[in-house]
Amino acid sequence: MRATGIHLSFGSNHVLRGVDLDAPAGTTTAVIGPSGSGKSTLLRVLNRLIEPDRGDLTLDGESVLGANPDAYRQRIGMVFQQFNLFPHMTVGDNVALALRKLRGLDKERAREAARRQLDRVGLAHRVGARPSALSGGQQQRVAIARALAMEPELMLFDEATSALDPELVKGVLALMSDLASSGMTMVVVTHEMGFARSVADAVTFMDAGIVVETGTPRQVFGEPRTDRLRQFLSDVL
Ligand SMILES: Nc1ncnc2c1ncn2[C@@H]1O[C@H](COP(=O)(O)OP(=O)(O)OP(=O)(O)O)[C@@H](O)[C@H]1O
């Protein structure tokens, strides 16, 4: 996935000011930066939940803006801070739903595929439970299984662990780390600097709607080139 020259305003608030992001296939890119710098908005643009005012998006070398966003969105998995599971449905049905509605799988095949994905996140034994019976960390792992069930080419994580109690964060980060090692292409907006440092292939630092620095974790954390990044790191580390 590559984003080039992305601009976006909400009214007079120019939130993204020419953002470039390159997330090559098979790599994990962490996006870090202060609150309000535009990280979540950028992810929403990458998923085409919001159309940019200017700029281009390509996936697998193809420009994806303009065409039907629904078809595009089926190629992307997105995981939010809030898990957004349907409370009245079982865990298994939450994971199977899109497979039935969007992929047209029959009940049995969707259920089987859901069970496989739940197994992958260590929750096959909770297939019949309601989300409310699970911990926040387990619910987020279900949300990840739901996204993976669609066999996405790219996974976007928007502060996926920010709503979790501290003791539950580790399990979700471990799962994200496994996914990264498996070669999934991922863009991860995160406040977890340990994850960015140890799991990401590249780290992008945003401030006030621009990419201030991008590089390997070693460069970004070890040799920051700008005062803005140095200040941010001293505030968060
Ligand atoms: N739907 C919206 N309508 C109007 N303004 C918005 C909308 N979404 C975000 N903004 C504004 O865009 C700016 C960037 O917000 P964004 O949520 O992308 O920042 P962020 O870097 O993800 O912050 P945080 O780390 O706190 O989540 C903020 O000024 C915010 O108020």
The ligand as a Gaussian input file, in Angstrom:
#p B3LYP/6-31G(d) Opt

LIG

0 1
 N      -14.809000      13.317000      11.801000
 C      -14.134000      14.428000      12.120000
 N      -14.677000      15.642000      11.957000
 C      -13.982000      16.771000      12.254000
 N      -12.711000      16.779000      12.720000
 C      -12.128000      15.601000      12.912000
 C      -12.782000      14.353000      12.622000
 N      -11.931000      13.337000      12.910000
 C      -10.796000      13.917000      13.356000
 N      -10.904000      15.263000      13.359000
 C       -9.835000      16.215000      13.745000
 O       -8.679000      15.830000      13.036000
 C       -7.495000      16.044000      13.810000
 C       -6.675000      14.763000      13.838000
 O       -7.387000      13.762000      14.571000
 P       -6.908000      12.251000      14.605000
 O       -7.936000      11.514000      15.402000
 O       -6.631000      11.773000      13.243000
 O       -5.569000      12.359000      15.422000
 P       -4.691000      11.212000      16.091000
 O       -3.296000      11.522000      15.759000
 O       -5.236000       9.890000      15.703000
 O       -4.933000      11.446000      17.650000
 P       -5.077000      10.404000      18.870000
 O       -3.701000       9.829000      19.088000
 O       -5.533000      11.261000      20.012000
 O       -6.109000       9.400000      18.451000
 C       -7.969000      16.518000      15.166000
 O       -7.879000      17.933000      15.179000
 C       -9.425000      16.102000      15.195000
 O      -10.176000      16.958000      16.005000

